[in-house]
Amino acid sequence: MQEIKNAIDEVLSSKLIKAVISNNKDKNAEYRKIGINLKEKSNGEEFYQIEKFTQKQVFHENISEKELNDKFMEFMEMGYRQADIWSEGINFNIKISKKGKVFIGKKRTDNSSVAQKTKQHNKKKEYILKEGMDIQPLIDLGVFTKDGKVVNSKYDKYKQINRFIELIDHEIRKQNFEELTILDFGCGKSYLTFVLYYYFTEIKKINVNMIGLDLKEDVIKNCNEIAKRYGYKNLRFEMGDINGYRFNNKVDMVITLHACDTATDYALYNAVKWNTKMIFSVPCCQHELNAQMKPQNLSILSNYGIIQERVAALMTDSIRGNLLEAAGYRTQLLEFIDIAHSPKNILIRAVKGNISEEKKNKCIDEVEKLISEFSFNPTLYKLFREDGII
């Protein structure tokens, strides 16, 4: 190990800009490779960012220059046999033979362009809803000031709203939509509905007919007054229950945000019945399966209330995703917001597409095995079965 330490000391005698540590002798090692990059904060302070790459994920850690030597040594002791290093004026290459012999190669070069690239940190994100835009719903929500600046205390909310818009925009930009009919189930006070209307009409220039649905008469009255005040002529709000709502025209998009428990299932069911092109759903309060959960062979999942609650919620959305696939929708379960801000952080995005019969059958089989194991009777499964959708 002394040879490795000497090699690292030599490498770090000049300022490290970038390093890639790879070729672990253990093929089952947790990390395929490890990157080290010099970064710079907006105030000019430098630090190093560690990137640890598994087969499917990358984990980050920030360290100071003082910690660099120990960290580098720690990584090399984990069994990696190669390190490629870019420093100021020199490139290094460390290789360790199977017998532990250390070889170090050096090449003088100008790495100023590498330094400039790696120092870029937290590059300002380009949001769809940009500061300076005249978005009255965001002003009324307290996210924007009157001159269009983000209120500091509302920055997380600003990011959440943009994230939701981005997830919709990902599908919208795939086609040249000229008009869309959109139903928003359980719209509540509807500020996000108003923001969506702004996005479709002002940013995407799409002619939309948008309807918000809620059970509270005072909420519906207030939202219609706000829509009129904003001049959103093709946005209206109606009072109604998701379960029994009827709509006779074509529907291009269904949105459900935090429809509680099985209300989400009825919204998804209606969306599929209408042959809706796109579905965006953020479920909430998944109580149904939690109350039914009686594992046949996996009682460990019901031994602890908090575990049962969380597992049941995840199973609920897994079942919904599979059933939507079986109904002919390309379905993804995506992180809507950081789980640090809310445990209700899953968004179901389903888009009408060509799903093979083999895939549909597999999805149904997986659902039925889960139902059998835990004695579930999911509402969406019942609705789809009774109506012949699956």
ABEGO torsion letter per residue (X at the ends): XAAAAAAAAAAAABBBABBBBBGBABAABABABBBBBBBBBAAGBBBBBBBBBBAABBBBBBBBAAAAAAAAAAAAAAGBABBBBBBBGBBBBBBBBAAGBBBBBBBBBBAAAAAAAAABBGBBBBBABBBGBBBAAAAAAGABBAAGBBBAAAAAAAAAAAAAAAAAAAAAAABBBABBBBBBBGAEAGAAAAAAAAAAAAAAGBBBBBBBBBABAAAAAAAAAAAAAAGBAABBBBBEBAAABBBABBBABBBBBGBBEAAAAAAAAAAAAAGBABBBBBBBGBAAAAAABBBAABAAAAABAAAAAAAAAAAAAAAAAAAAAAAGBBBBBBBABBAAABABABBBBBBBBBBBAAAAAAAAAAAAAAAAAAGBBBAAAAAAAAAGAX
